[in-house]
Structure formats: C-alpha cells, structure tokens
Amino acid sequence: MSRYRPPREAGTPLITPQGARRLREELHELWQVRRPQVTQAVSEAAALGDRSENAEAVKEPHLQYYNLQPHDLK
C-alpha cells in the first residue's frame, strides 16, 4: 500500500524526440511570436488608459455592431 516506486533505469526516454521537438517549437511560438503580440496589445491598451482585464470583451460587441473583426483594426 505504499506509494514507493523504484527509480527508473537511467536512459529510459520519457518523451519521444518528435514530442520534444514539438514542445520546443510550441515554446518558441509562445515566447517569440505570441508573447510580443500580447505585450504590444497590452501596451497599446495601457497607452489609451485601459488596463482592465476585460477590455477586449467590452470592445467585442462594438466590433460586432460594425461587423468588424479585431484583425481589421490593424
């Protein structure tokens, strides 16, 4: 009834090389692509004085009224 598990053998792969590559690509995408985009959007909102967490949710109905998409504003 103990939770003890013997240590794994040294060199036992816990992830495949393809899985590791996919995770590295996702990490790169998040840090090098998405993070700068989010930072830019937050900076622009802050420059306009809007620091609320739901700023996009408040803006969204106005975009729907004019049948615009967020990417149309850029």
Gaussian input, Z-matrix of N, CA and C with variables (Angstrom, degrees):
# hf/3-21g

backbone

0 1
 N
 C     1     B1
 C     2     B2     1     A1
 N     3     B3     2     A2     1     D1
 C     4     B4     3     A3     2     D2
 C     5     B5     4     A4     3     D3
 N     6     B6     5     A5     4     D4
 C     7     B7     6     A6     5     D5
 C     8     B8     7     A7     6     D6
 N     9     B9     8     A8     7     D7
 C    10    B10     9     A9     8     D8
 C    11    B11    10    A10     9     D9
 N    12    B12    11    A11    10    D10
 C    13    B13    12    A12    11    D11
 C    14    B14    13    A13    12    D12
 N    15    B15    14    A14    13    D13
 C    16    B16    15    A15    14    D14
 C    17    B17    16    A16    15    D15
 N    18    B18    17    A17    16    D16
 C    19    B19    18    A18    17    D17
 C    20    B20    19    A19    18    D18
 N    21    B21    20    A20    19    D19
 C    22    B22    21    A21    20    D20
 C    23    B23    22    A22    21    D21
 N    24    B24    23    A23    22    D22
 C    25    B25    24    A24    23    D23
 C    26    B26    25    A25    24    D24
 N    27    B27    26    A26    25    D25
 C    28    B28    27    A27    26    D26
 C    29    B29    28    A28    27    D27
 N    30    B30    29    A29    28    D28
 C    31    B31    30    A30    29    D29
 C    32    B32    31    A31    30    D30
 N    33    B33    32    A32    31    D31
 C    34    B34    33    A33    32    D32
 C    35    B35    34    A34    33    D33
 N    36    B36    35    A35    34    D34
 C    37    B37    36    A36    35    D35
 C    38    B38    37    A37    36    D36
 N    39    B39    38    A38    37    D37
 C    40    B40    39    A39    38    D38
 C    41    B41    40    A40    39    D39
 N    42    B42    41    A41    40    D40
 C    43    B43    42    A42    41    D41
 C    44    B44    43    A43    42    D42
 N    45    B45    44    A44    43    D43
 C    46    B46    45    A45    44    D44
 C    47    B47    46    A46    45    D45
 N    48    B48    47    A47    46    D46
 C    49    B49    48    A48    47    D47
 C    50    B50    49    A49    48    D48
 N    51    B51    50    A50    49    D49
 C    52    B52    51    A51    50    D50
 C    53    B53    52    A52    51    D51
 N    54    B54    53    A53    52    D52
 C    55    B55    54    A54    53    D53
 C    56    B56    55    A55    54    D54
 N    57    B57    56    A56    55    D55
 C    58    B58    57    A57    56    D56
 C    59    B59    58    A58    57    D57
 N    60    B60    59    A59    58    D58
 C    61    B61    60    A60    59    D59
 C    62    B62    61    A61    60    D60
 N    63    B63    62    A62    61    D61
 C    64    B64    63    A63    62    D62
 C    65    B65    64    A64    63    D63
 N    66    B66    65    A65    64    D64
 C    67    B67    66    A66    65    D65
 C    68    B68    67    A67    66    D66
 N    69    B69    68    A68    67    D67
 C    70    B70    69    A69    68    D68
 C    71    B71    70    A70    69    D69
 N    72    B72    71    A71    70    D70
 C    73    B73    72    A72    71    D71
 C    74    B74    73    A73    72    D72
 N    75    B75    74    A74    73    D73
 C    76    B76    75    A75    74    D74
 C    77    B77    76    A76    75    D75
 N    78    B78    77    A77    76    D76
 C    79    B79    78    A78    77    D77
 C    80    B80    79    A79    78    D78
 N    81    B81    80    A80    79    D79
 C    82    B82    81    A81    80    D80
 C    83    B83    82    A82    81    D81
 N    84    B84    83    A83    82    D82
 C    85    B85    84    A84    83    D83
 C    86    B86    85    A85    84    D84
 N    87    B87    86    A86    85    D85
 C    88    B88    87    A87    86    D86
 C    89    B89    88    A88    87    D87
 N    90    B90    89    A89    88    D88
 C    91    B91    90    A90    89    D89
 C    92    B92    91    A91    90    D90
 N    93    B93    92    A92    91    D91
 C    94    B94    93    A93    92    D92
 C    95    B95    94    A94    93    D93
 N    96    B96    95    A95    94    D94
 C    97    B97    96    A96    95    D95
 C    98    B98    97    A97    96    D96
 N    99    B99    98    A98    97    D97
 C   100   B100    99    A99    98    D98
 C   101   B101   100   A100    99    D99
 N   102   B102   101   A101   100   D100
 C   103   B103   102   A102   101   D101
 C   104   B104   103   A103   102   D102
 N   105   B105   104   A104   103   D103
 C   106   B106   105   A105   104   D104
 C   107   B107   106   A106   105   D105
 N   108   B108   107   A107   106   D106
 C   109   B109   108   A108   107   D107
 C   110   B110   109   A109   108   D108
 N   111   B111   110   A110   109   D109
 C   112   B112   111   A111   110   D110
 C   113   B113   112   A112   111   D111
 N   114   B114   113   A113   112   D112
 C   115   B115   114   A114   113   D113
 C   116   B116   115   A115   114   D114
 N   117   B117   116   A116   115   D115
 C   118   B118   117   A117   116   D116
 C   119   B119   118   A118   117   D117
 N   120   B120   119   A119   118   D118
 C   121   B121   120   A120   119   D119
 C   122   B122   121   A121   120   D120
 N   123   B123   122   A122   121   D121
 C   124   B124   123   A123   122   D122
 C   125   B125   124   A124   123   D123
 N   126   B126   125   A125   124   D124
 C   127   B127   126   A126   125   D125
 C   128   B128   127   A127   126   D126
 N   129   B129   128   A128   127   D127
 C   130   B130   129   A129   128   D128
 C   131   B131   130   A130   129   D129
 N   132   B132   131   A131   130   D130
 C   133   B133   132   A132   131   D131
 C   134   B134   133   A133   132   D132
 N   135   B135   134   A134   133   D133
 C   136   B136   135   A135   134   D134
 C   137   B137   136   A136   135   D135
 N   138   B138   137   A137   136   D136
 C   139   B139   138   A138   137   D137
 C   140   B140   139   A139   138   D138
 N   141   B141   140   A140   139   D139
 C   142   B142   141   A141   140   D140
 C   143   B143   142   A142   141   D141
 N   144   B144   143   A143   142   D142
 C   145   B145   144   A144   143   D143
 C   146   B146   145   A145   144   D144
 N   147   B147   146   A146   145   D145
 C   148   B148   147   A147   146   D146
 C   149   B149   148   A148   147   D147
 N   150   B150   149   A149   148   D148
 C   151   B151   150   A150   149   D149
 C   152   B152   151   A151   150   D150
 N   153   B153   152   A152   151   D151
 C   154   B154   153   A153   152   D152
 C   155   B155   154   A154   153   D153
 N   156   B156   155   A155   154   D154
 C   157   B157   156   A156   155   D155
 C   158   B158   157   A157   156   D156
 N   159   B159   158   A158   157   D157
 C   160   B160   159   A159   158   D158
 C   161   B161   160   A160   159   D159
 N   162   B162   161   A161   160   D160
 C   163   B163   162   A162   161   D161
 C   164   B164   163   A163   162   D162
 N   165   B165   164   A164   163   D163
 C   166   B166   165   A165   164   D164
 C   167   B167   166   A166   165   D165
 N   168   B168   167   A167   166   D166
 C   169   B169   168   A168   167   D167
 C   170   B170   169   A169   168   D168
 N   171   B171   170   A170   169   D169
 C   172   B172   171   A171   170   D170
 C   173   B173   172   A172   171   D171
 N   174   B174   173   A173   172   D172
 C   175   B175   174   A174   173   D173
 C   176   B176   175   A175   174   D174
 N   177   B177   176   A176   175   D175
 C   178   B178   177   A177   176   D176
 C   179   B179   178   A178   177   D177
 N   180   B180   179   A179   178   D178
 C   181   B181   180   A180   179   D179
 C   182   B182   181   A181   180   D180
 N   183   B183   182   A182   181   D181
 C   184   B184   183   A183   182   D182
 C   185   B185   184   A184   183   D183
 N   186   B186   185   A185   184   D184
 C   187   B187   186   A186   185   D185
 C   188   B188   187   A187   186   D186
 N   189   B189   188   A188   187   D187
 C   190   B190   189   A189   188   D188
 C   191   B191   190   A190   189   D189
 N   192   B192   191   A191   190   D190
 C   193   B193   192   A192   191   D191
 C   194   B194   193   A193   192   D192
 N   195   B195   194   A194   193   D193
 C   196   B196   195   A195   194   D194
 C   197   B197   196   A196   195   D195
 N   198   B198   197   A197   196   D196
 C   199   B199   198   A198   197   D197
 C   200   B200   199   A199   198   D198
 N   201   B201   200   A200   199   D199
 C   202   B202   201   A201   200   D200
 C   203   B203   202   A202   201   D201
 N   204   B204   203   A203   202   D202
 C   205   B205   204   A204   203   D203
 C   206   B206   205   A205   204   D204
 N   207   B207   206   A206   205   D205
 C   208   B208   207   A207   206   D206
 C   209   B209   208   A208   207   D207
 N   210   B210   209   A209   208   D208
 C   211   B211   210   A210   209   D209
 C   212   B212   211   A211   210   D210
 N   213   B213   212   A212   211   D211
 C   214   B214   213   A213   212   D212
 C   215   B215   214   A214   213   D213
 N   216   B216   215   A215   214   D214
 C   217   B217   216   A216   215   D215
 C   218   B218   217   A217   216   D216
 N   219   B219   218   A218   217   D217
 C   220   B220   219   A219   218   D218
 C   221   B221   220   A220   219   D219

   B1=1.4386
   B2=1.5129
   B3=1.2585
   B4=1.4519
   B5=1.5264
   B6=1.2959
   B7=1.4606
   B8=1.5157
   B9=1.2795
   B10=1.4609
   B11=1.5172
   B12=1.3105
   B13=1.4592
   B14=1.5120
   B15=1.2941
   B16=1.4595
   B17=1.5240
   B18=1.3189
   B19=1.4657
   B20=1.5226
   B21=1.3156
   B22=1.4694
   B23=1.5153
   B24=1.2979
   B25=1.4575
   B26=1.5199
   B27=1.2902
   B28=1.4657
   B29=1.5217
   B30=1.3048
   B31=1.4591
   B32=1.5109
   B33=1.3204
   B34=1.4525
   B35=1.5218
   B36=1.3277
   B37=1.4696
   B38=1.5273
   B39=1.3067
   B40=1.4573
   B41=1.5219
   B42=1.3219
   B43=1.4555
   B44=1.5228
   B45=1.3174
   B46=1.4622
   B47=1.5216
   B48=1.3142
   B49=1.4703
   B50=1.5338
   B51=1.3355
   B52=1.4693
   B53=1.5277
   B54=1.3322
   B55=1.4630
   B56=1.5162
   B57=1.3264
   B58=1.4676
   B59=1.5219
   B60=1.3379
   B61=1.4653
   B62=1.5299
   B63=1.3352
   B64=1.4602
   B65=1.5274
   B66=1.3312
   B67=1.4647
   B68=1.5243
   B69=1.3442
   B70=1.4677
   B71=1.5287
   B72=1.3420
   B73=1.4662
   B74=1.5260
   B75=1.3311
   B76=1.4615
   B77=1.5273
   B78=1.3274
   B79=1.4603
   B80=1.5240
   B81=1.3162
   B82=1.4675
   B83=1.5230
   B84=1.3310
   B85=1.4639
   B86=1.5289
   B87=1.3287
   B88=1.4626
   B89=1.5230
   B90=1.3340
   B91=1.4613
   B92=1.5163
   B93=1.3113
   B94=1.4587
   B95=1.5245
   B96=1.3357
   B97=1.4664
   B98=1.5268
   B99=1.3288
   B100=1.4556
   B101=1.5320
   B102=1.3254
   B103=1.4699
   B104=1.5276
   B105=1.3321
   B106=1.4703
   B107=1.5304
   B108=1.3367
   B109=1.4625
   B110=1.5268
   B111=1.3169
   B112=1.4637
   B113=1.5216
   B114=1.3170
   B115=1.4628
   B116=1.5188
   B117=1.3173
   B118=1.4628
   B119=1.5266
   B120=1.3407
   B121=1.4631
   B122=1.5276
   B123=1.3224
   B124=1.4645
   B125=1.5256
   B126=1.3199
   B127=1.4678
   B128=1.5204
   B129=1.3323
   B130=1.4665
   B131=1.5256
   B132=1.3356
   B133=1.4647
   B134=1.5260
   B135=1.3256
   B136=1.4627
   B137=1.5228
   B138=1.3248
   B139=1.4617
   B140=1.5266
   B141=1.3278
   B142=1.4584
   B143=1.5278
   B144=1.3252
   B145=1.4522
   B146=1.5146
   B147=1.3198
   B148=1.4613
   B149=1.5183
   B150=1.3075
   B151=1.4663
   B152=1.5274
   B153=1.3200
   B154=1.4621
   B155=1.5236
   B156=1.3237
   B157=1.4589
   B158=1.5175
   B159=1.3109
   B160=1.4504
   B161=1.5261
   B162=1.3015
   B163=1.4649
   B164=1.5209
   B165=1.3274
   B166=1.4632
   B167=1.5230
   B168=1.3246
   B169=1.4580
   B170=1.5214
   B171=1.3101
   B172=1.4583
   B173=1.5234
   B174=1.3220
   B175=1.4577
   B176=1.5292
   B177=1.3328
   B178=1.4619
   B179=1.5346
   B180=1.3442
   B181=1.4701
   B182=1.5293
   B183=1.3148
   B184=1.4581
   B185=1.5200
   B186=1.3166
   B187=1.4595
   B188=1.5210
   B189=1.3318
   B190=1.4583
   B191=1.5259
   B192=1.3096
   B193=1.4586
   B194=1.5205
   B195=1.2942
   B196=1.4524
   B197=1.5196
   B198=1.3408
   B199=1.4579
   B200=1.5232
   B201=1.3035
   B202=1.4573
   B203=1.5134
   B204=1.2866
   B205=1.4541
   B206=1.5214
   B207=1.3401
   B208=1.4645
   B209=1.5226
   B210=1.3321
   B211=1.4660
   B212=1.5312
   B213=1.3440
   B214=1.4640
   B215=1.5218
   B216=1.3201
   B217=1.4547
   B218=1.5146
   B219=1.3124
   B220=1.4644
   B221=1.5019
   A1=111.70
   A2=116.88
   A3=120.17
   A4=109.87
   A5=116.49
   A6=121.18
   A7=111.89
   A8=116.52
   A9=120.60
   A10=110.04
   A11=115.49
   A12=122.05
   A13=107.30
   A14=116.76
   A15=117.54
   A16=109.80
   A17=117.80
   A18=120.25
   A19=111.02
   A20=115.77
   A21=120.76
   A22=109.75
   A23=113.48
   A24=118.73
   A25=109.24
   A26=115.78
   A27=119.75
   A28=108.50
   A29=116.23
   A30=120.53
   A31=114.19
   A32=118.39
   A33=120.03
   A34=107.93
   A35=117.57
   A36=118.46
   A37=111.13
   A38=115.61
   A39=121.31
   A40=111.18
   A41=116.74
   A42=122.05
   A43=107.48
   A44=115.52
   A45=119.20
   A46=109.73
   A47=117.52
   A48=119.30
   A49=112.10
   A50=116.87
   A51=119.95
   A52=110.74
   A53=116.52
   A54=119.99
   A55=111.54
   A56=116.54
   A57=120.41
   A58=110.38
   A59=117.06
   A60=120.75
   A61=110.46
   A62=116.65
   A63=120.44
   A64=110.82
   A65=117.30
   A66=120.28
   A67=111.68
   A68=116.99
   A69=119.62
   A70=110.62
   A71=116.99
   A72=120.41
   A73=110.80
   A74=116.56
   A75=119.95
   A76=110.68
   A77=116.72
   A78=120.70
   A79=110.57
   A80=116.57
   A81=120.54
   A82=110.23
   A83=117.89
   A84=122.23
   A85=110.62
   A86=116.27
   A87=119.78
   A88=112.15
   A89=117.38
   A90=120.26
   A91=113.47
   A92=118.24
   A93=120.94
   A94=113.43
   A95=117.90
   A96=120.14
   A97=110.92
   A98=116.92
   A99=120.35
   A100=113.05
   A101=117.91
   A102=120.55
   A103=111.63
   A104=119.09
   A105=117.79
   A106=112.83
   A107=117.47
   A108=120.04
   A109=110.81
   A110=116.11
   A111=120.18
   A112=110.33
   A113=116.44
   A114=120.64
   A115=110.73
   A116=116.82
   A117=121.26
   A118=110.75
   A119=116.80
   A120=120.34
   A121=110.97
   A122=116.84
   A123=120.38
   A124=110.20
   A125=117.02
   A126=120.62
   A127=111.24
   A128=116.13
   A129=119.81
   A130=110.54
   A131=116.72
   A132=120.12
   A133=110.43
   A134=116.78
   A135=120.34
   A136=110.88
   A137=116.79
   A138=120.09
   A139=111.08
   A140=115.81
   A141=120.49
   A142=111.74
   A143=115.92
   A144=120.26
   A145=114.20
   A146=118.47
   A147=121.80
   A148=109.56
   A149=116.34
   A150=120.87
   A151=111.27
   A152=118.04
   A153=119.96
   A154=110.44
   A155=115.32
   A156=119.84
   A157=112.02
   A158=118.21
   A159=120.64
   A160=112.39
   A161=117.12
   A162=120.52
   A163=111.48
   A164=117.54
   A165=120.29
   A166=110.86
   A167=117.86
   A168=120.97
   A169=110.60
   A170=117.30
   A171=120.94
   A172=110.16
   A173=116.71
   A174=120.92
   A175=112.00
   A176=117.82
   A177=122.35
   A178=114.17
   A179=121.07
   A180=119.18
   A181=112.45
   A182=117.66
   A183=120.31
   A184=110.45
   A185=117.02
   A186=120.42
   A187=110.36
   A188=117.49
   A189=120.63
   A190=110.38
   A191=117.33
   A192=120.95
   A193=110.40
   A194=116.82
   A195=121.12
   A196=112.22
   A197=116.57
   A198=122.74
   A199=111.14
   A200=116.25
   A201=121.96
   A202=109.57
   A203=115.17
   A204=122.10
   A205=107.37
   A206=117.70
   A207=119.22
   A208=113.11
   A209=117.80
   A210=118.94
   A211=111.94
   A212=118.38
   A213=121.05
   A214=111.92
   A215=117.08
   A216=120.48
   A217=113.17
   A218=117.00
   A219=119.77
   A220=111.56
   D1=7.45
   D2=-179.92
   D3=-83.31
   D4=156.85
   D5=178.46
   D6=-92.05
   D7=5.71
   D8=-177.95
   D9=-62.83
   D10=134.04
   D11=172.39
   D12=-125.78
   D13=134.80
   D14=177.54
   D15=-66.49
   D16=150.42
   D17=-179.83
   D18=-62.32
   D19=148.07
   D20=177.53
   D21=-71.60
   D22=160.19
   D23=175.48
   D24=-65.84
   D25=145.28
   D26=176.38
   D27=-64.84
   D28=137.05
   D29=177.84
   D30=88.73
   D31=0.87
   D32=177.28
   D33=-72.77
   D34=118.11
   D35=-178.05
   D36=-71.02
   D37=133.11
   D38=177.31
   D39=-98.00
   D40=-11.28
   D41=178.74
   D42=-149.60
   D43=146.74
   D44=179.87
   D45=-76.69
   D46=158.47
   D47=176.27
   D48=-58.40
   D49=-36.69
   D50=178.36
   D51=-66.18
   D52=-40.61
   D53=178.28
   D54=-65.04
   D55=-40.07
   D56=178.27
   D57=-64.82
   D58=-41.81
   D59=179.01
   D60=-63.45
   D61=-42.52
   D62=179.58
   D63=-62.96
   D64=-40.67
   D65=178.18
   D66=-66.53
   D67=-38.45
   D68=177.10
   D69=-65.31
   D70=-39.11
   D71=177.65
   D72=-64.79
   D73=-41.53
   D74=178.59
   D75=-64.67
   D76=-41.70
   D77=177.54
   D78=-61.00
   D79=-44.02
   D80=178.18
   D81=-61.74
   D82=-45.24
   D83=179.29
   D84=-58.33
   D85=-45.76
   D86=-177.64
   D87=-67.13
   D88=-43.24
   D89=-175.79
   D90=-82.00
   D91=-38.17
   D92=-173.07
   D93=-94.31
   D94=-21.31
   D95=-176.73
   D96=-114.34
   D97=-61.23
   D98=-174.13
   D99=-68.84
   D100=-42.51
   D101=-177.16
   D102=-60.17
   D103=-46.77
   D104=176.97
   D105=-61.57
   D106=-35.26
   D107=178.40
   D108=-65.01
   D109=-45.24
   D110=179.88
   D111=-65.71
   D112=-41.73
   D113=178.60
   D114=-61.07
   D115=-41.96
   D116=178.68
   D117=-63.56
   D118=-44.23
   D119=-179.83
   D120=-63.38
   D121=-41.61
   D122=178.97
   D123=-66.66
   D124=-39.49
   D125=178.89
   D126=-63.53
   D127=-42.27
   D128=179.15
   D129=-64.63
   D130=-42.65
   D131=178.81
   D132=-64.45
   D133=-40.55
   D134=179.69
   D135=-66.12
   D136=-35.77
   D137=178.69
   D138=-64.35
   D139=-28.57
   D140=177.94
   D141=-89.54
   D142=2.39
   D143=177.90
   D144=86.89
   D145=8.24
   D146=-177.98
   D147=-103.22
   D148=106.09
   D149=178.99
   D150=-116.94
   D151=13.88
   D152=-178.80
   D153=-73.64
   D154=153.01
   D155=-178.18
   D156=-72.26
   D157=-24.67
   D158=-175.60
   D159=-106.74
   D160=28.58
   D161=-177.31
   D162=-59.22
   D163=-42.32
   D164=179.77
   D165=-66.41
   D166=-38.01
   D167=179.98
   D168=-66.27
   D169=-34.80
   D170=178.27
   D171=-71.84
   D172=-37.28
   D173=-178.37
   D174=-75.29
   D175=-28.60
   D176=-173.90
   D177=-56.36
   D178=-46.88
   D179=179.37
   D180=-59.67
   D181=-33.84
   D182=178.45
   D183=-67.30
   D184=-37.77
   D185=178.07
   D186=-67.14
   D187=-37.53
   D188=178.95
   D189=-67.84
   D190=-35.81
   D191=179.35
   D192=-60.10
   D193=-42.53
   D194=179.96
   D195=-90.29
   D196=5.56
   D197=-179.94
   D198=57.22
   D199=42.08
   D200=178.02
   D201=-107.44
   D202=155.35
   D203=173.57
   D204=-107.72
   D205=152.36
   D206=179.78
   D207=-54.97
   D208=-35.17
   D209=-178.84
   D210=-73.21
   D211=-15.53
   D212=177.12
   D213=-72.10
   D214=-17.46
   D215=-176.71
   D216=-80.69
   D217=-13.32
   D218=-176.52
   D219=-86.91

